[in-house]
Amino acid sequence: MKYNFWFIVGSQFLYGPEVVETVENRAKEMAAELSKYLPYPLVYKVTAKTNQEIADIVKQANYDDTCAGIVTWCHTFSPSKMWINGLANLQKPYCHFATQYNREIPNDEIDMDFMNLNQAAHGDREHGFIAARLRMPRKVIAGYWQDEAVHKRIGDWMRAAVGVAVSKTLKVMRFGDNMREVAVTEGDKVEVQTKLGWQVNTWAVGDLVKEMSAVSEAEIDALMAEYAEKYEIATDNIAAVRYQAKEEIAMKKMLDREGCRAFSNTFQDLYGMEQLPGLASQDLMAQGYGYGGEGDWKVSAMTAIMKAMGEGGNGASAFMEDYTYHLAAGEEYSLGAHMLEVCPSLAAVDAKPRIETHHLGIGMNEKDPARLVFEGKEGNAIVVSLVDMGGRLRLICQDIVCVKPIMPMPNLPVARVMWKAMPNLTDGVECWLTAGGAHHTVLSYDVSAEQMRDWAKMMDIEFVHITAETTVESLEKELFLNDLAWKLK
């Protein structure tokens, strides 16, 4: 889907046709210029002067699948009562851009004609009031429209809004059920579809086995050539790699046929299969599909959404699991990995991920599964967990700093990422556990905490952010107040 955003500018007839024409021309100029710096086109739509114009353009936006959100601005004074009907019916993400056409006050030229035309400071306050009065979930961005910092903030919001568009149409394919007796991978699928739009359904592993039986050797040869180009093949067990290619081809056919952008499976249900899909799942994630291990359909969907929010519509976001800690004083780190399935978008840039085959002593594998092995890259990142609190969804986000692993771990044959959790390892763990965060997360270098806050606000779900300044006491107070607030909603 090629998304765009609509630029709706507020004015009125009071100032005469010349002013309205000037506003329209400037709005077109601004939209065209801003589009050069934003990740998605900003399309000028209308200089709205009446209730009907606003109601009509909102109706059009709601039913246009390519419109991922609207950006409003009031160049002149735009009476806010005429925005009520439109905003009350708005179903798309909404950003109020508080700016003005001119950067500076022109000392010699300023007169009442200038004041009548350039009333953004006046108009945006009127517009802001009605959105607040209607309790509209919105992003307010203030600043000069030609500034780089403003471009970044609008662009970040756009990516969050695209995450909403992807969420509203997302389909998740579950191969079997989730791991037995695990609590956090459960959840209310009806509530999730109502709130987030996800369609989560199950396909039998037998359906996948049947699809695999129809994969040709020529198809496998073609995918093996892609593997050789992207990855270092560091195993003599080529048969195991070819089997992963067969699994990937079959899964991709099923996903695409059903319009699914995310999938999950579990090592406890591999009936009729020789290997848990490791390399197969990793390479599908590299193409933008979301994945969740052990049947975790929530993290699968969030991976797909956050990938779509990233750079180029498929950023460095991936399924992750907290595995173990390094608790040496002054050198406290988390080690994240999984049995097989970590997306190579997280890999350090100085070496190709290696395809290796090793025994996997868990699950129903008949043969040693092939998988990609690599170290994660350094940099600021976040880990995100969506949990079902019973009656509401909570999105937990923690700031982290990824580092080059401090030891080579030569006998650990999986992809791995090491990081420092904020505010520190022990307080961070206590905060995470207090909030109910899962062991499965999405780790992202491309998506920021602010974008996830925006996404949660657009989806009308609770957001909890663990930062360098968070304490256990402050978090407990926040969660207590959140409980009260959400019970009133």
C-alpha positions as CSV (number, residue, x, y, z in Angstrom):
1,M,0.0,0.0,0.0
2,K,1.3,3.4,-0.9
3,Y,0.2,5.7,1.9
4,N,-0.2,9.5,1.9
5,F,-1.4,12.1,4.4
6,W,-4.0,14.8,3.7
7,F,-3.3,18.5,4.5
8,I,-6.5,20.3,5.6
9,V,-6.1,24.0,6.2
10,G,-8.6,26.1,8.1
11,S,-9.9,29.5,7.2
12,Q,-13.2,31.4,6.7
13,F,-14.9,33.8,4.3
14,L,-14.6,36.8,6.6
15,Y,-11.4,38.1,5.1
16,G,-12.6,38.1,1.4
17,P,-11.7,35.9,-1.6
18,E,-8.2,37.3,-2.1
19,V,-7.1,36.1,1.4
20,V,-8.7,32.7,0.9
21,E,-6.9,32.4,-2.5
22,T,-3.6,33.3,-0.8
23,V,-4.1,30.8,1.9
24,E,-4.8,28.1,-0.6
25,N,-1.7,28.9,-2.7
26,R,0.5,28.9,0.4
27,A,-1.0,25.6,1.6
28,K,-0.2,24.0,-1.7
29,E,3.3,25.3,-1.6
30,M,3.9,24.1,1.9
31,A,2.5,20.6,1.2
32,A,4.7,20.2,-1.8
33,E,7.8,21.5,0.0
34,L,7.2,19.4,3.1
35,S,6.7,16.3,1.0
36,K,10.4,16.5,-0.1
37,Y,11.5,15.8,3.5
38,L,8.8,13.5,4.8
39,P,8.7,9.7,4.5
40,Y,5.2,9.9,2.9
41,P,3.6,12.5,0.7
42,L,1.6,15.3,2.3
43,V,-1.2,16.1,-0.1
44,Y,-3.0,19.4,0.0
45,K,-6.8,18.8,0.0
46,V,-8.8,21.8,0.9
47,T,-8.9,25.2,2.5
48,A,-11.9,24.6,4.7
49,K,-14.3,27.4,5.3
50,T,-17.5,25.7,6.3
51,N,-18.9,22.9,8.4
52,Q,-19.9,21.0,5.3
53,E,-16.5,21.2,3.7
54,I,-14.8,19.8,6.8
55,A,-17.4,17.0,7.2
56,D,-17.1,16.0,3.5
57,I,-13.3,15.9,3.5
58,V,-13.2,13.8,6.7
59,K,-15.7,11.4,5.2
60,Q,-13.5,11.0,2.2
61,A,-10.4,10.5,4.3
62,N,-12.2,7.8,6.4
63,Y,-13.0,5.8,3.3
64,D,-9.7,6.2,1.4
65,D,-7.4,3.3,2.2
66,T,-4.4,5.2,1.0
67,C,-4.9,8.0,3.4
68,A,-3.1,7.1,6.6
69,G,-4.0,10.3,8.5
70,I,-4.8,14.0,8.3
71,V,-2.6,17.0,9.2
72,T,-4.5,20.2,10.0
73,W,-3.4,23.8,10.3
74,C,-5.2,27.1,10.6
75,H,-3.5,29.8,8.6
76,T,-6.1,32.3,9.6
77,F,-8.8,32.3,12.3
78,S,-11.1,29.3,11.7
79,P,-14.1,29.2,14.0
80,S,-13.9,25.9,15.8
81,K,-17.7,25.1,15.9
82,M,-17.5,24.3,12.2
83,W,-15.0,21.6,12.9
84,I,-17.2,19.7,15.3
85,N,-19.1,17.4,12.9
86,G,-16.0,16.5,10.9
87,L,-13.8,15.8,13.9
88,A,-16.5,13.8,15.7
89,N,-16.6,11.4,12.8
90,L,-12.9,11.2,12.1
91,Q,-11.5,7.6,12.0
92,K,-8.0,8.4,10.9
93,P,-4.9,9.5,12.9
94,Y,-4.8,13.3,13.4
95,C,-1.9,15.7,13.7
96,H,-2.5,19.4,14.5
97,F,0.5,21.2,13.0
98,A,0.9,24.6,14.7
99,T,3.0,26.7,12.4
100,Q,2.9,29.9,10.3
101,Y,3.9,30.7,6.7
102,N,6.4,33.5,7.6
103,R,9.3,32.8,10.0
104,E,9.7,36.3,11.3
105,I,7.5,39.3,11.9
106,P,8.2,41.8,9.1
107,N,8.8,45.0,11.0
108,D,8.3,47.5,8.1
109,E,5.5,45.7,6.3
110,I,3.3,44.6,9.2
111,D,-0.2,46.2,9.1
112,M,-3.7,45.1,9.7
113,D,-3.9,43.4,6.3
114,F,-0.9,41.3,7.3
115,M,-2.5,40.5,10.7
116,N,-5.7,39.4,9.1
117,L,-3.9,37.0,6.7
118,N,-1.3,35.6,9.2
119,Q,-3.4,34.6,12.2
120,A,-2.0,31.1,12.8
121,A,-1.3,31.9,16.4
122,H,-5.0,32.9,16.7
123,G,-6.5,30.2,14.6
124,D,-4.5,27.3,16.0
125,R,-5.6,28.1,19.5
126,E,-9.3,28.0,18.5
127,H,-8.6,24.8,16.6
128,G,-6.8,23.3,19.6
129,F,-9.6,24.1,21.9
130,I,-12.2,22.2,20.0
131,A,-10.1,19.1,19.7
132,A,-9.5,19.2,23.5
133,R,-13.2,19.8,24.1
134,L,-14.0,16.7,22.0
135,R,-11.3,14.7,23.8
136,M,-9.7,13.9,20.4
137,P,-6.6,11.7,20.4
138,R,-4.2,13.8,18.4
139,K,-0.5,14.8,18.0
140,V,0.3,18.5,18.4
141,I,3.5,19.6,16.7
142,A,4.6,23.2,16.9
143,G,7.4,24.8,15.0
144,Y,8.4,26.5,11.7
145,W,7.4,24.4,8.7
146,Q,10.8,24.7,7.1
147,D,12.9,23.5,10.1
148,E,14.5,20.0,10.0
149,A,13.5,19.2,13.6
150,V,9.8,19.8,12.6
151,H,10.2,17.5,9.5
152,K,11.5,14.7,11.7
153,R,8.7,15.0,14.2
154,I,6.1,15.0,11.5
155,G,7.8,12.1,9.8
156,D,8.0,10.1,13.0
157,W,4.3,10.7,13.6
158,M,3.5,9.6,10.0
159,R,5.3,6.3,10.6
160,A,3.3,5.7,13.7
161,A,0.1,6.5,11.8
162,V,1.2,4.0,9.1
163,G,1.5,1.5,12.0
164,V,-2.2,2.2,12.7
165,A,-3.1,1.6,9.1
166,V,-1.2,-1.7,9.0
167,S,-2.7,-2.8,12.3
168,K,-6.3,-2.1,11.2
169,T,-6.0,-4.6,8.3
170,L,-3.5,-7.0,9.8
171,K,-4.1,-10.8,9.5
172,V,-2.1,-13.2,11.6
173,M,-1.6,-16.9,10.7
174,R,-1.2,-19.2,13.6
175,F,0.3,-22.6,12.8
176,G,-1.2,-24.6,15.7
177,D,-1.8,-23.2,19.1
178,N,0.5,-21.5,21.6
179,M,2.9,-23.3,23.9
180,R,1.0,-25.2,26.6
181,E,0.4,-23.6,30.0
182,V,2.0,-20.3,29.1
183,A,0.0,-17.3,30.3
184,V,1.4,-14.3,28.5
185,T,0.9,-15.7,25.0
186,E,-2.8,-16.0,25.7
187,G,-5.2,-13.1,25.1
188,D,-8.6,-12.0,24.0
189,K,-8.6,-12.2,20.2
190,V,-12.1,-10.7,19.9
191,E,-11.1,-7.7,22.0
192,V,-7.8,-7.3,20.0
193,Q,-9.7,-7.4,16.7
194,T,-12.2,-4.8,18.1
195,K,-9.5,-2.5,19.4
196,L,-6.5,-3.0,17.1
197,G,-8.1,-4.6,14.0
198,W,-6.1,-7.8,14.0
199,Q,-7.7,-10.9,12.5
200,V,-6.0,-13.8,14.3
201,N,-6.8,-17.3,13.1
202,T,-5.3,-20.8,13.1
203,W,-4.2,-23.1,10.3
204,A,-3.3,-26.7,11.0
205,V,0.4,-27.7,10.8
206,G,-0.9,-30.4,8.4
207,D,-2.0,-27.6,6.0
208,L,1.6,-26.4,6.0
209,V,3.0,-29.9,5.5
210,K,0.7,-30.4,2.5
211,E,1.8,-27.1,1.0
212,M,5.5,-28.1,1.5
213,S,4.9,-31.3,-0.4
214,A,4.0,-29.2,-3.5
215,V,7.2,-27.1,-3.4
216,S,9.4,-27.9,-6.4
217,E,13.2,-28.5,-6.5
218,A,13.5,-25.5,-8.8
219,E,11.8,-23.3,-6.3
220,I,14.2,-24.5,-3.6
221,D,17.2,-23.9,-6.0
222,A,16.1,-20.3,-6.6
223,L,15.8,-19.6,-2.9
224,M,19.1,-21.3,-2.1
225,A,20.7,-18.9,-4.5
226,E,19.2,-16.0,-2.6
227,Y,20.5,-17.4,0.7
228,A,24.0,-17.7,-0.8
229,E,23.9,-14.0,-1.8
230,K,22.6,-12.7,1.5
231,Y,24.2,-15.0,4.0
232,E,27.4,-17.0,4.5
233,I,26.6,-20.7,4.3
234,A,28.7,-22.1,7.1
235,T,27.5,-25.7,7.2
236,D,28.0,-28.9,5.1
237,N,24.5,-30.0,5.9
238,I,23.0,-28.6,2.8
239,A,20.0,-30.9,3.0
240,A,18.9,-29.1,6.2
241,V,19.2,-25.7,4.6
242,R,17.2,-26.9,1.6
243,Y,14.5,-28.2,4.0
244,Q,14.3,-24.7,5.6
245,A,13.9,-23.2,2.1
246,K,11.0,-25.6,1.4
247,E,9.4,-24.5,4.7
248,E,9.9,-20.8,3.8
249,I,8.4,-21.2,0.3
250,A,5.4,-23.0,1.6
251,M,4.8,-20.6,4.5
252,K,5.1,-17.6,2.2
253,K,2.6,-19.0,-0.3
254,M,0.1,-19.6,2.5
255,L,0.7,-16.2,4.1
256,D,0.4,-14.3,0.8
257,R,-2.7,-16.3,-0.3
258,E,-4.5,-15.5,2.9
259,G,-3.2,-11.9,3.0
260,C,-1.4,-12.4,6.3
261,R,1.6,-10.3,7.3
262,A,2.4,-12.2,10.5
263,F,2.6,-15.7,11.7
264,S,3.4,-17.8,14.8
265,N,4.3,-21.5,15.5
266,T,5.5,-23.6,18.4
267,F,8.1,-26.2,18.8
268,Q,5.5,-28.4,20.5
269,D,3.6,-28.8,17.3
270,L,5.7,-29.9,14.4
271,Y,3.7,-32.9,13.3
272,G,4.9,-34.1,9.9
273,M,7.8,-31.7,9.9
274,E,11.5,-32.5,10.3
275,Q,12.7,-29.2,11.6
276,L,11.3,-26.2,13.5
277,P,11.4,-23.3,10.9
278,G,14.4,-21.3,11.9
279,L,16.2,-19.9,8.9
280,A,12.8,-20.0,7.2
281,S,11.2,-17.7,9.8
282,Q,14.3,-15.4,10.0
283,D,14.3,-14.9,6.2
284,L,10.6,-14.2,6.1
285,M,11.1,-11.6,8.9
286,A,13.8,-10.0,6.8
287,Q,11.1,-9.5,4.2
288,G,8.8,-7.7,6.6
289,Y,6.7,-10.5,7.9
290,G,6.0,-10.5,11.7
291,Y,6.9,-13.6,13.7
292,G,6.1,-14.9,17.2
293,G,7.7,-18.0,18.8
294,E,5.8,-20.4,20.9
295,G,2.5,-19.3,19.4
296,D,2.8,-15.7,20.6
297,W,0.5,-14.1,18.1
298,K,0.6,-10.7,19.9
299,V,4.3,-10.3,19.5
300,S,4.0,-11.6,15.9
301,A,1.6,-8.8,15.0
302,M,3.6,-6.1,16.8
303,T,6.7,-7.2,14.9
304,A,4.9,-6.7,11.6
305,I,3.5,-3.4,12.7
306,M,6.8,-2.0,14.0
307,K,8.7,-3.2,10.9
308,A,6.2,-1.3,8.7
309,M,6.8,1.8,10.9
310,G,10.5,1.7,10.3
311,E,12.8,3.1,7.6
312,G,11.6,2.2,4.1
313,G,8.5,0.4,5.5
314,N,10.6,-2.6,6.8
315,G,12.9,-1.3,9.5
316,A,15.3,-3.0,12.0
317,S,12.6,-4.4,14.3
318,A,12.5,-8.1,15.4
319,F,11.0,-10.7,17.6
320,M,13.2,-11.0,20.7
321,E,13.3,-12.9,24.0
322,D,15.1,-12.1,27.2
323,Y,17.2,-15.1,27.9
324,T,19.8,-14.4,30.6
325,Y,21.7,-11.7,32.5
326,H,25.3,-10.7,33.1
327,L,25.3,-9.5,36.7
328,A,29.0,-8.6,37.2
329,A,29.2,-5.4,39.2
330,G,29.4,-2.4,36.9
331,E,28.9,-4.6,33.8
332,E,25.2,-5.5,34.0
333,Y,23.8,-6.6,30.7
334,S,20.8,-8.5,29.3
335,L,21.3,-11.2,26.6
336,G,18.5,-11.5,24.2
337,A,18.2,-14.4,21.8
338,H,15.8,-17.2,20.8
339,M,16.1,-20.9,20.0
340,L,16.4,-20.0,16.3
341,E,14.3,-17.1,15.2
342,V,15.8,-13.6,15.4
343,C,15.5,-11.4,12.3
344,P,18.8,-10.5,10.5
345,S,17.7,-6.9,10.3
346,L,19.3,-6.6,13.8
347,A,22.7,-7.9,12.6
348,A,25.9,-5.9,12.9
349,V,26.9,-4.5,9.5
350,D,30.5,-5.8,9.6
351,A,29.7,-9.5,8.9
352,K,27.2,-11.5,7.0
353,P,24.9,-13.7,9.2
354,R,26.0,-17.3,9.0
355,I,23.7,-20.2,8.1
356,E,24.6,-23.0,10.5
357,T,23.0,-26.3,11.5
358,H,23.0,-27.5,15.1
359,H,21.0,-29.9,17.3
360,L,18.0,-28.3,19.0
361,G,17.3,-30.2,22.2
362,I,13.7,-29.0,22.6
363,G,10.6,-29.8,20.7
364,M,9.8,-32.4,18.1
365,N,12.7,-31.9,15.6
366,E,13.7,-35.0,13.8
367,K,16.8,-33.4,12.3
368,D,19.1,-30.5,13.2
369,P,17.5,-27.2,12.2
370,A,19.4,-24.7,10.1
371,R,19.4,-21.1,11.4
372,L,21.1,-17.7,11.0
373,V,23.8,-17.0,13.6
374,F,25.0,-13.4,14.2
375,E,25.7,-10.7,16.7
376,G,23.4,-7.7,17.0
377,K,24.5,-4.2,16.2
378,E,25.3,-1.4,18.6
379,G,23.0,1.6,19.2
380,N,20.0,3.0,21.0
381,A,16.9,0.9,20.8
382,I,13.7,0.0,22.6
383,V,12.0,-3.3,23.6
384,V,8.2,-3.4,23.4
385,S,5.7,-5.8,24.9
386,L,1.9,-5.8,24.4
387,V,0.1,-7.6,27.2
388,D,-3.6,-8.3,27.9
389,M,-4.4,-7.1,31.4
390,G,-8.0,-8.4,31.3
391,G,-10.4,-5.6,30.2
392,R,-7.6,-3.6,28.5
393,L,-4.4,-3.8,26.6
394,R,-1.1,-2.4,27.9
395,L,1.9,-1.5,25.7
396,I,5.1,-1.5,27.7
397,C,8.2,0.1,26.2
398,Q,11.7,0.2,27.7
399,D,14.7,2.2,26.5
400,I,17.8,0.2,26.0
401,V,21.4,0.6,24.6
402,C,22.6,-2.3,22.6
403,V,26.3,-3.1,22.8
404,K,28.7,-5.4,21.0
405,P,28.5,-8.7,23.1
406,I,31.2,-8.5,25.7
407,M,32.2,-12.2,25.0
408,P,32.2,-14.3,21.8
409,M,30.1,-17.2,23.3
410,P,31.5,-19.7,20.7
411,N,29.2,-22.5,21.9
412,L,25.9,-20.6,21.6
413,P,24.7,-21.3,18.1
414,V,22.0,-18.7,17.8
415,A,21.6,-15.0,16.9
416,R,22.1,-12.8,20.0
417,V,21.8,-9.2,21.0
418,M,23.3,-7.7,24.2
419,W,22.0,-4.5,25.8
420,K,22.0,-2.2,28.9
421,A,18.4,-1.7,30.1
422,M,17.3,1.6,31.5
423,P,17.5,2.9,34.1
424,N,19.8,0.0,35.0
425,L,19.5,-3.8,34.8
426,T,18.1,-4.5,38.3
427,D,15.7,-1.5,38.5
428,G,14.8,-2.1,34.9
429,V,13.9,-5.7,35.6
430,E,11.9,-4.7,38.6
431,C,10.0,-2.1,36.6
432,W,9.4,-4.6,33.7
433,L,8.0,-7.2,36.1
434,T,5.9,-4.7,38.0
435,A,4.3,-3.6,34.8
436,G,3.6,-7.2,33.7
437,G,6.0,-7.2,30.7
438,A,6.3,-10.5,28.8
439,H,9.5,-12.5,28.1
440,H,8.8,-12.0,24.3
441,T,9.3,-8.5,23.0
442,V,9.9,-6.6,19.8
443,L,13.4,-5.0,19.8
444,S,13.7,-2.1,17.5
445,Y,16.5,0.2,16.4
446,D,14.3,2.2,14.0
447,V,11.1,2.9,16.0
448,S,11.3,5.3,19.0
449,A,9.4,5.3,22.3
450,E,7.6,8.5,21.2
451,Q,6.3,6.8,18.1
452,M,5.1,3.9,20.2
453,R,3.4,6.4,22.5
454,D,1.7,8.0,19.5
455,W,0.7,4.6,18.2
456,A,-0.8,3.6,21.5
457,K,-2.7,6.9,21.8
458,M,-4.1,6.4,18.3
459,M,-5.2,2.9,19.1
460,D,-6.6,4.0,22.5
461,I,-4.6,1.6,24.7
462,E,-2.5,2.1,27.8
463,F,1.2,3.0,27.3
464,V,3.9,2.5,29.9
465,H,7.4,3.8,29.3
466,I,10.5,2.8,31.3
467,T,13.2,5.3,30.9
468,A,16.6,6.3,32.4
469,E,14.6,8.4,35.0
470,T,12.0,5.7,35.9
471,T,12.0,4.4,39.5
472,V,10.1,1.4,40.8
473,E,8.2,3.8,43.1
474,S,7.2,6.2,40.3
475,L,6.1,3.4,38.1
476,E,4.0,1.8,40.8
477,K,2.2,5.2,41.3
478,E,1.8,5.5,37.5
479,L,0.3,2.0,37.2
480,F,-2.1,2.7,40.1
481,L,-3.4,5.9,38.5
482,N,-3.6,4.1,35.2
483,D,-5.8,1.4,36.7
484,L,-8.1,4.1,38.1
485,A,-8.2,6.0,34.8
486,W,-8.9,3.0,32.6
487,K,-11.6,1.7,34.9
488,L,-13.4,5.0,34.2
489,K,-13.1,4.7,30.4
